[in-house]
Amino acid sequence: MKKVFLVMIACCFFAAQTFGQESGNSDNPNAAEVTFEKIEHDFGKVSINSLPEIEFTFTNTGKEPLIIHRCNAPCGCTTPICPLGKPILPGETGTVKVTYSTTSYAHKFDRSFTMTTNAKNSTLRLTVKGEVTDAETASK
């Protein structure tokens, strides 16, 4: 029984060490580092039932290849498209395309999504905001 308990503890420790490494390389001076031109975009007024989109541009300013593991949006209205798993070499740039799906009613929105990477700054938050209005108001 003691052996089973010790094996379970060892497995938990091993799993924590393995999965914990994906959360960034803050102690690695050569690790990749993500630098965005901007981390927030205001669409202003947009029409109901439109699909406004923006591309956030970033550069790997670190010394090792950057790998994006995940792009998570809090709801189905915000869709980020990231270059998942594709190594972005030091000095190279990349883009994250974000589309916001407006709905059939007027409202203000402020949505963030997160990217998880192997960089020093492993978790990054990008934001889109604006106001959904009827078509007549949006064009003014």
Buried (B, 14 or more C-beta within 10 A) or exposed (E): EEEEEEEEEEEEEEEEEEEEEBEBBEEBEEBBBBEBEEEBBEBEBBBBEBEBBBEBEBBBBBEBBBBBBBBEBEEEBBBBEBBEEEBBEBEEEBBBEBBBBBEEEBEEBEBBBBBBBBBBBBEBEBBBBBBBBEEEEBEE
